[in-house]
Amino acid sequence: MGATHFLTKTLPKVAAEMALSVLAYNLTRVMNVVGSKQLMAAIGT
């Protein structure tokens, strides 16, 4: 996803930044595998 370093400095902030990065990566994978329309339908219920 292009990130080569963290933008924050303390460990809790770096952990939160990493968690958000992993979440974005996983959501991108789900959209590619399942499809965005089915994903939005599943989230809405």
C-alpha positions in Angstrom: 0.0 0.0 0.0 3.0 2.2 -0.3 3.7 3.0 3.4 7.4 2.7 4.2 7.4 4.3 7.7 5.1 5.3 10.5 3.9 8.9 10.8 3.5 8.7 14.6 6.2 8.3 17.3 4.9 6.6 20.4 4.2 2.9 20.6 0.4 3.2 21.2 0.0 5.6 18.3 2.1 3.4 16.0 0.0 0.4 17.1 -3.2 2.3 16.2 -1.7 3.4 12.9 -0.7 -0.2 12.0 -4.2 -1.4 13.0 -5.8 1.1 10.7 -3.4 0.1 7.9 -4.2 -3.6 8.3 -8.0 -2.9 8.4 -7.8 -0.9 5.2 -5.8 -3.7 3.6 -8.3 -6.4 4.7 -11.3 -4.3 3.5 -9.6 -3.9 0.1 -9.1 -7.6 -0.1 -12.7 -8.3 0.8 -14.0 -5.9 -1.8 -11.9 -7.6 -4.5 -12.9 -11.1 -3.5 -16.6 -10.6 -2.6 -17.5 -7.4 -4.5 -18.3 -4.0 -3.1 -22.1 -4.3 -3.6 -22.3 -7.6 -1.6 -20.0 -6.2 1.1 -22.2 -3.1 1.5 -25.3 -5.3 1.7 -23.6 -7.5 4.4 -22.5 -4.5 6.4 -26.0 -2.9 6.2 -27.7 -5.9 7.8 
